[in-house]
Amino acid sequence: MYSNLGSSLLTYWADFLQFVLPKSHPQKETPLMITKFYTPEELTEKIKERAFQLEMIDWVDTYLRPLENDAIYLQVCQDRRSTVQPFTTIAIKKILDVMEPFVILGTPAHELGHHVFDGFGGSAIISNDPFIAKAYHNEIDSAFFGAMLHDSSTGIQHRYIDNEWELNHGEIAAWIFYHITEGLAIEPIRRLTAYAIAAHPHMLKEMTVKNGGVRKPWNDKLFFYGDHPIRIAVWVTRWTDRLENGGDAAAMLPRHALASLDGARINGLDLTGVNWYSFKDSIKYLFVPNASIMEDQVLNQDGSPQIKDGQPVIMKSPSMLKHLQNYANSATAYPYSAYNQHDHRSPNMVSLMGWKTANSAELISKVTNRTEIPDFELFVQQMKMKSGYPNTQMTLDTIEMVRELWNHSSPEDQAHWAAGFEFAYVSYFDWLHFLTNQIAKATNPTIIAFQPLIPELMARVTKI
């Protein structure tokens, strides 16, 4: 039914990108020298050593935690000599190139495609936003890199094994970025970017991790020095993550499906089990065709019901559509929550998130109210594109787990997703169009320098 949909949209994209984005004319430039860094494979093993973990913790405490002091943070924002030149296209590409070996190893929903969309989202937010334009240049540049590269550690320590010791994936990614970019950016930008990356998980309170250590939230207070907003790099980095979790069909639908199955696998779920529906796990409700919350009675190992305070213990599990609806609703919450408290300051963020929330509502309506013959392969294609080309074996395995889950759904439930999968596929290209149109309006020099790299990155998330 939709056999020509993908090819026609891809042809449209080739024509569109030639029109809206500038052609790249890279100038010759002498390569910058950088200190030899660990390979991803070396760092994966090194990070398991407690002595090395303690070194990383000490670095975080010594170089990043002091920036929680407003005066020190401001000083680093202002630390830019008049001789510092704006980033060129080649300078940006060098940083992306040294980070790519770490990025492409990312776990499902946090892999190359996520970084590409985060880069586009951050660039669209910054592009010509009047609020962000008032920030110091060091912070705007740091917001750009933090937005794109904040999840670059998930191939080193799996995203869903994040509570074993004191540093989480954000703080590990901060360490990687700061050290691997030595010689590729001035130190204040590397430091502010690392801070934004470390703070992006948005912890609201202290937590005790499995080894008994305590993990602390980061100071994310947005304040002003004259007209300059300070700590904007933290918020732009978080905003890009929220655009990837906007409750929409274009990005969050495939990401949520992949992340749910990947997280379940890490926690020992075996989809080849004889009695699938004995699993009291929310993923079995992924393809329920409405935004609802399911209730299951929690059982003991012997099959008897768990009782607490004389009452059965009930586990509430949202369907995928309910999960998406909750995220979309959080974007428009008022009074403002901890997460959307600064959205209104940025006209571009308001516009981009508005697209997401409207798309979410339309998806839920289509899935809930229409039934046809579904084409699950259309969703498979979207998951592959969203994950970034080439797909890792872990991503391909996870997509097959999503397929297995789909096959457990009833034909009646599956029929509701026909219009949803078609809408999601078209929305995927609509969202890319919306982002790149906004990036094309950029007045910020770093985003203008990034524009010639977009066609190559676009190809990585539109190829199957």
N, C-alpha and C positions, 0 to 999 in steps of 0.2 A: 504493500500500500504506500510505503514511504521510501521506496527503493531509490528514487532520484533526489530525495530531500537533501541528503548529505552532500552529494556532488554539486548540486546547484548552489547550495550555500557556500561551499568552499570556493567555487568559481567567483561568486559575488565578492568574497573576501579578498581575493587576489586583485580584483579591479578596484575595490574600495581603498585598500592600503596604498596602492600606487597613487591614488588621487589625494588622500587626506594627509599622508605622512611624507616628510621630506626624504629625498634620496640621500643615501649615505655617500659622502666623499671623504673617507678617512685619510687624514694626513699622516705622513711618516713621523714617527716619534721614537726616540731612544728608549728601549725598555728600562724600567726602573728595577733596581735590585731589591730583592726581599730576602729576609732571613729564611733559611730552610725550615720548613714546617713539617709536622707529622702528616703522613698519609692518613686517609680515613681508616684504613685497616690497622695501622699502627696505633692511632688514637683510640680505636675501639678496644684494643687490648690494654693500653696504658691506663685508661680511665677506670679500669677495674681494680687498680692498685690503690690501696688506702693511702699510701704516702703521697701519691700523685693527686688524689682527691683533696688531701689536705693542702697541697700547694695551690690548687685551683681555688679552694675556699679562701685561702690567705690572699690571693690576688683579688678576688671579689671584694673582700673586706678592705683591702689596702687602696685599690684603684677606683672601685665603683661606689662603695658605700659612702665615702666622703661627699659624693655629689648629692646625697640626700640633704645636705646643708644648702639652703637656698643661695647663700652668698657665694659658696664655692661653685655651685652649678652655674650661676650667672657669670662668674669670672671665666669659666671654660667657654661659655657661649660667646663671650666678647674677645677671646684669645685668637685673633685672626690678624696676622700682619697684612699690611697694605699690599705687599708683594705677592700674596697668595692669589693664584689665578683660579677662575671658575673651572669646574670639572669639564673636561672634554669628553667626546664620545669614546675615544680610545682609552682614556683614564677610567671611565666607568666600566668599559668592557674588561679591562685588566682585573678589576676587582671581581666582576662576575665570573671571569674565567678561573681565578684561583679558588673561588667558593664552589664552583660547579661540582667538583668531585664529592663534596659533602652534600650538596643539594640533591643530586640525583640518587643518593642512597636513602632519601627520606622514606618514612613508612607510609603506607596507603593513607591518602587524604592529607598528608604532609610532605608530599614528594615534589618533584619538579613543577608540576602543574600548579600546585598551591603557591609556590614561590613566584611563578610567572604572573598569576592573577593578583597576588599581593603587590608585586611590582607595578602592575598596571593600576591597581586600586590606589596605591600610595601616590603614584604620579598624577592620577586624575584628581585626587584630593588637593595636592599641592599646586597643580598646574597654574591656575590664575586666581587662586582663592585670596580674597583681600585680607582676611584675618591672618592666614598663615604668612602672607607676604610681609607682615609686620614683625615677624620673628627674626632673630639674628641668622646670618647666612650659615654659620656653623650648625645651628639647630635644624634648619631646613634641609641641608645636605644630609644630616644624620637621620632625619625623618625619612628621607628617600631610601637610604640603605637599610635602616631598621625595618621599614615596611616590607621590603623585598626579602630580607635574609634572616628574619627572626626565628625561623624553625629549622635552621640548617644543621642542627645537632641530632635530629631524630634517627638518622642512620647510624649514629655513634652509640646512642642510648635510646632505645625504643620509646616512642612517645607515651605508651601506656605502661611503661615500667619507670615511672617518674618520681616515685616516692621512696626509693631505696636509701638514698643518702641526702646530704644537705642541699645540693644544687639540683635544680630542675632543668628541663630542656632549654628554657630561656637563658638561664645563667651559663649553661655550658655553651650555648650558641654565642653568647656575648664574649666568652673567653676565646672561642675559635675566631670570631670576626676580628677582635682587637689584635690578636697575634698574627694572623695570616695576612693582614693588610698593612703590616709594617712596611714603610717605604712607598705605599700606594695612596695614602691620604695623610693629611696632617694629623698630629696626635689628638688635638681637641675633638676633631670629627670622629676619629676612631673611638675615643672615650665616650663621647655623648651617644654615639650609635650603640656601643656596647651597653650603656645604661638603659637605653630604650628597649633593646632586645631583652635584657635581663628582666625588665619590669613588665614586659608585654603580657605574661600570663594573668595579670590582674588579681593577685591574691588579696583578699580583704582582711585576713587575720593570720596569726601565727599558726603553724602546724608542726606536729612532731612526726618525723619520718621513721621508717622502719628500723634504722640503726640507732634510734634514740636521739638523734640530733634535732635541732629546732630550725625551721625555715621561716624567715621573716618576710612580710610584705615590703614593697618598695614605696618610698615617698613619691607620689605622683601628683602632688599639689601643683596645679597650674596657677602661676602668679604673674604679675606684670611689673616691668621696670620701664616706667614711662609708658609708651605705646607698645612696647615689645612684650608679647606673650612668652613666658618662659616655661619650659618643660613640654613644649609642643611636640617634640620628637617622640616622647612617650605616647602621647595621645594619637598622633597620626599612625604610629606603629600598631596600636590597638585598634584604631578605626579600620585599618585594612583587614585585620582578622575578623572584625565584625561584619565587614562586607562579604567575606567568605562564609559567614554564618548568618546571613540575613534572612533566613527562612524562605529563600527563593528556589525556583526550579532550575535556574541556570547553573548555580555553583553549589549551594548547600545540599540540594537533593542528592546528587551523586557523591558528594563528600560525606554526607551523613551515612549513607548506605555502606560505603567503604570503611569508614572509621568504626562503625558499629560492629561490623564483622571482624575487622582487624583486632579491635579491642577484645571481642569475645574469644578469638583464637588465642590471643596472648594469655587469657585467663582460663584456658584449657577446654573450651567448648569444642566438641567433636560433632560435626554435622552429619557424620556417617553413622551416628548412634542409632540403635534400633528404634528407640522410642523418642523421637524428636520432641513431641509435645509434652514430655515429662520435664523438659527443661523449664524452670521458672525464671526465664530470662527475657528481658524486654525486647530482644531482637526478633523473637518469634512474632511480634506484632508489627514489624516494620511495614509490611504492605497492607495492613488494615486500611480500607479505603475511606477513612474519615478521620477527623481530628478529635480523637477520643482518648480517654485514659482507661486502661484495662486493670482489673483487680484480680490478683491471684492469692490464694491462701498459701502461706509459707509452710513447708513441711519439714519435719525432722528426717534424719537419715533412714529411719525405719518406716517412713511414710505417714506417720501420725502428724496431725496439725500442731504447729508451734503455738503456744499460748503465752501471753504476757498480760499480767494484771487481770487474769480471768477472761481475756478476750483473744480470739484468734488473731495471729499476726498476718496482716494483709500487705502484699507488695503491690504498689501502683506503678504501672508501666505505660508511658505515653506511646501512641502510634507514631510513625515517622511524620505524618502530617501534623499531629499535635505538637511534636517537637519543633517542627518548622514554624508553626503558628506561634508558639511561645517565644521563639527568637524574634520573629517579626514584631510581635507585640511589645517586646522589651525595647525595641528601637523607638517606639512612640510613647513610652511610659511617661506619665506626668502625674504627680511631681517626678522630676528627673531621678533616675536611679544612679547608682555608682557607675554604671556602664555608659549611660547616654547623657551624663550630666553636662558635657561640653559640646555635644553634637551641634546645638543651635548656633554656636559661635562661627561655624564654618559653613558658608552657603553651599560649597561643593559637597561636603559630607551630607548635608540635608537633602540635596538633590539626588545623590547616589543612593542613599538609604531609602529615600522615597520610592525609587525604582524598585528596590528589593521588596519592600513591604507590599506594594501594589501587585507585584508578580506573585508573591506568596499567596495572597488572597485569591488571585485568579486560578492558581494551581489547585488549591484546596477545593474551590468551587467545581472545577472541571472533573477532578477525580471523584468527588462525592456525588455529583449529579448526572454523570454520563457513563454509559456502558457501550463498549464496542469490542472488536477483536483486537487484543493487545499485540504489539510488536516489541517483545522484550529486547530483541537485538538492537533496537534503537537506543535503549537505555545502556546497553553494553557499550555501544559506540561512544556514547556521551561519557561514560565512566573512563574509558580508555583515553579519550581526548583530554578530559579534565585532569587526568593523572600525569599527562605530559609524555612526549615521545622521546626515546623509546620507553615503553612500560617496563618496570622491573618485574622479575619473576614473582616477587612478593605481591605486587599489585595484581598481576594476572591471576595468581592463586586466590586472592581475596575477591576478585570479580567472579570467579567460579563459585566461591562460597555464597556470594549474593545470588547467583543463579540457582544454587541449591535451595536457598531460602525461598526464592520466588516459586520454585517447583513444589514447595510444601504449601503454598497458598492455594485456596480453593478457586475453581474456575470463576465463581461468582465474584470473588474479590479481585481476581486478575482482570476481569472485564472492565472494572472501574478505572484501571490504570492506562487504558489505551489512549485516551485523550491527554492524560497526564504526561505520558512518555513523549508524545508528539509535541506537546506544549513545551516540555523541558528542553527538548532538542533544539527547537526554534529559539527558545529563550536564551540558550547558551550563546548563540551567535548574536542575538540582539544585545546581550550584556557586553560582549566584546566590542560591538559597534558603539554602544553608549560610552564605554570606557575610553576607547581610542579617539572618539570624537572630542571628548573632554580634554584628553592629553594634547590633541592637536591645537587647542586654544591656549597652550601654555605661554606664560610670560616669564616664568622662572627659568633662569639659564641652565640649571642642572637638568630640569625636565626637558628643555629644548635639546640639550646634548644627548639625552636618553632616546629621543624620538627615532633616530636612524636605526636603533637596535630592535625596535618593536617588530618589524616584519619577520625577522629571524625567530624571535621569541614566540610570535603569533603562530608560526609554522609548527612550533613544538607542542602547541595545545589545540591544533586543528587537524593534525595528522593522525590517522588510525593505523 
